[in-house]
Amino acid sequence: MATDRARALWVTGPGHCEVREAGLGPLAPGHVRVRTRLTGISRGTERLVFAGDVPEGERARMRAPFQGGDFPFPVKYGYCAVGTVVAGDGHAAGTRIFALHPHQDLFDVPAAAAIPIPDAVPDAAAPLAAHMETAVNALWDHPPRIGDRIAVVGLGAVGLCIARLAARTPGVSMFGIDPSEAARRRAGFPPGDGGECNLVFHCSGTQAGLEHAIALAGFEATVVELSWYGTRAVAAPLGGAFHSRRLTLAASQVGAVSPARRATCSHAQRLALALSLLADPGLRADLGTPVPFDGLASRYAGLLGPDEASALPLVSYG
């Protein structure tokens, strides 16, 4: 076990990455060793990391749980790993788990950080757990009401999860907005934006998307901002009818459990809930064909780019 070798993707400079190999030491008590099956590429956050756009003042807060290195570079980053326990304490060998771990073919984590995947959740859906967790937290922060008109602007992985969860509220009219026809088709939304909404979730990561989200908000509506812009300055259009419509612009972020559930739900319980929701086929997404880890370094930039069709590109391991 002490001689096991692991390969991981490292971002080494703006727009540059490489696979590095390192030894894994003896497995610590209370830890498990996991052989990776799939990881998901969280395009919005990983794009900012790849570009070196994590603000200096946010570097400590934006560390992934098992990140290697420090921002800006070199850094090993990611948080959507699905694997199988091969040794350790707390989980039997062969247990499928989800962990908030970077792109790496073999890794050690505390057993408590390896969340068992329910049998009804296929490997190809499990990498969405981190984004489903973000969606759950956002809907705890700002729950939809029966009969609401709701819009989601930006149909990436987080937006898709929010839209599918919120649409389960009785009587809701749900609208999904994205400049990409492929993204709208993947989410099942036709063109159209449903103006005068009661609740709008913004997930596009663009100023234009934020402007559109605010324009969709009806009288005394709430616009929930889930995009993270890194070092970019973004102007929110607070003129015009923003004040006369008495709009609320609210932040939601997954780093802390929503105040609505903080007293009764831990981070691990919230993540386990997100995984369990993915047992429902109606809440999943088709994430496409995985890219082999052996070719990831050469394809990573393209997978983060605007032409990538998948909401959450997948990486397969051996």
N, C-alpha and C positions, 0 to 999 in steps of 0.2 A: 504493500500500500504506500509506503514512503517514497517509492520510486515512480509512482504514477505521474504522467506528464499531461498537462492541459494546454490547449491552444485557445487563444482569445483574440477578439478584434480590438485593436487599440487605435484611437484617433490621435495622430502624432503631430498634426499641424492643421492650419486652415485648409479644408478640402482634401486632406491626406489621411490614409489609414493603412494599417498593415496587421497581419496576424502574427502574434508573438507566442512562443512556447515557454512554459515555465513548469517547474516541478511542484507537485502538491506534497506538503509535509504530512507527517502522521495525522490521522483524523483525530480531532480533539473530542473529549467527552461531550456528549450531548449534541453532537453534530452528525450530519449525514453527508455521504458522498453521492453525488447525483450525476448520472450520465445523461446529457442533454438529448432530447428528441427534436424539439422545435424551439425557436425563439421568434418573437415578433419585433418588427422594427417600428417604433413609435415615431412616425415621420416628423411631427411638429417639433417635439423636444429634441430628438436626435439630429434634426437639421440644424438647430441652433448650436448644439454641442459641436457638430462637425465644422461649423463655420467659426467657432470660437466666440460666439455671441452671448455667452453666459455672463451677466454683469458681475463685476468684482464684488459688489456688496451682497449679491445673492448666491455666491458660490457655495457657501456652507449649507444654506437651506436647499439648494438644488442638487445636492449630492444624491445619487441613487443609493439605495440601501447597501449594495455590495460593489459599489464603484471601486475601480482601481485607479491610482494616480490622482492628480488634482487638476482642476480647471486652471488655465485653458487647455494645456497639453503637457505631456501625453496623458490620455485618460481612457479608461475602459468603462463604457457606459451602456446602459440598457436595463430593462426591468420587465421583460415578458418571456420568461423561460419555463418550458415544460420539459420534464425529464423523469427518469426512473431512478429510484434509490438503489444503490449497489452495495452500500455498507453503512454502518453507523448505529446510533441509538435513537429510539423514538419512533421510527418507522421501519416496517419489515422490508427486506430486500424485495424489489419488484414493484413497490408502491409507486404509482404515478403521482407526481407532485407538480405544483406551480410555485415558482419563486421569483422574487423581484431581482433577478440576476442579469448581468450583461451577457453579451454573445460569447459563449465559451462552451467548449465541448464536454468538459468535466469540471465539476466545482464542488466545494464544501460550503454548507450553510448550517446554522443552528437548526435543530429539528423543528423548533417552533416556527421558523421562517419557511419551512417546506410544507405548503398547504396541500393535503391530499385532494386529488381531483375526483369528483363523483364519477361512478361508472357510466352514467348517462351522458357525460360530457366528452365528446371525441377530442383527440389530440388537436385537430385542426381548429377547434373552437376555443380551446383553453387559453391560448395566448392573448385573447381579448379580455381576460379577467381584469387586468389593470385598468383598462379603459371602461369596462363595465363598472368597476369600483368608483371611478371618477364620476360616471353618470349617476350612480346611486347616491353619491354624496351631494351632487348638484340638485337632485330631486328631493333629497332631504332638506337641503338649504331652501329650496324654492319649489314646494310641491304644487303640481297642477290641481285645479279644481274641476269638479264635474261641469261639463259644458264649455270649458275654456277653448279659446282659439290659441293655438300654440305654434310657434315657428322655431325651427332650428336652422341657423345659418352656418353652413360648413358641415358637410356630410362625410368627414373623415371618421376614424374609429370612435372617437368620443361622441361626436354629433350623431352618428348612426345609433349608438347605444342609447343616448338620451331620447332620440325620436321614437325608438321601438318601445322603450319603457313608458314614456309619457303617453303614447298612443293607446295604452291599455286602460287609461282613465275613462270611465263611462262618459259618453257624449262629447268627447273632445274632437275638435277639428284640427288635424295635424298637417303642418306644411313644412316641407324640407327644401331648403334653398342652397344651391351650389352652382358655380359657373360651369362645372363639369357635367356634361350630359351622362357620362358613364357613372359618376357618383350618384346622380339622381336616380338613374335606372337601377343601380345596385341597391339603393335604399327603398325603391319602389314608389318614388314620388314623381308625378308629372310636373311640367313647367307650371309656374304660378307661385305667388308668395303670400297670399292670405293676409293682406294688410289689416290694420286695426286689431292686432292680436293682444290678448291679455298677458301673455308670457312669451318672451323671446330668449332663446339660448344662442349665444354667439360663440362659435367654435372654429371659425375659418382662419384665424391667425393673421388677418389682413385688416388694414384700416378701412378699405372699401366694404368689407364684410360687416365691420362694426357700424359704419354709417348706414348700411342697409338694415341692420338689426334695429337700430334706433328709429329708422323711418317706418318700420313695421309695427312699432308699439302704439297701441291705442291709449285712450285716456286712462291715466293712473296705472299704466302697465309697468311691468318689471322687465328689464333687459339684464340677463345674467351673462357676465363675461367670463368665459372659460379659457380664452386664448392666452398664451404667454408669449411675449414679444422679445424677450431677451434684452439686448441693448438698444433696440429700436424705439424711438419716440413715436407715439401714435396720438393723433389729434381726435378727440371725441367731439362730434358736432353737438354742442350744448346750446347753440343759438336756436333760431327759428322757433318751432313750437315745443321745444323740449320742456320749458318751464310751464307754459300754459297747459300742456297735457299732463303736468305733474308726474313726470316719469321718474322711475327709480333705476339707476345703473348700479348693479351689484356684482361683487366678485364672488367666485366660488373656486376653491382649489382643494385638491385631494390630500394635501400634506397633513391636514388636521381633520379629524372626524367632525362632521357637522354638529353644531351646538344642539340641534334637535335630537341627536342620538348619543352625544358624547358621554353622558352619564351611564349609558347602558350597553354601549357597543365599543369594542376595542378595534384597532386597526386590523388585527388578524381575523376577527369575527366579520368585519365588513368585507374583507377580501374573500373569505369563505362564502359569504352570501353572494358576492358577485360571481364566483365560480359556479355556485349552485344554480343561479339564474340561467347560465349558459346551457343547462340541460334542456331548456325550451328551444326547439328549433326556430321558433318565430323571433327569438331575441339574438340569434347568431347572425353572422355575415359570411358570405363566400369570400374567403381570403386568397383564393387562387392557388397557383402552383408554387411550392416553396423553392427558393434558391439554395443550392448546396453551399454549405459553409466553406468548402474548399475554394469556391470562387467568389466569396463574399467581398473581399477587399477590392476586387476590380469592379464590382457591380454596385457597391454601397452608394456611391454618389448618385447613380441613376435611380436607385430605389427611393432616395429621398427627394427626387426631382418632381416637377409638375406633371411629367408624362406618365408617372407610375399609376397604374389603374387600381391597385388594391388599397383598401382603407388601411390595412395593416399587413405589409409585406412579411412573408414568413421565410425563415431560414431553417433548412433541414440538416441534420447531423448524422452522417454515416448509416 
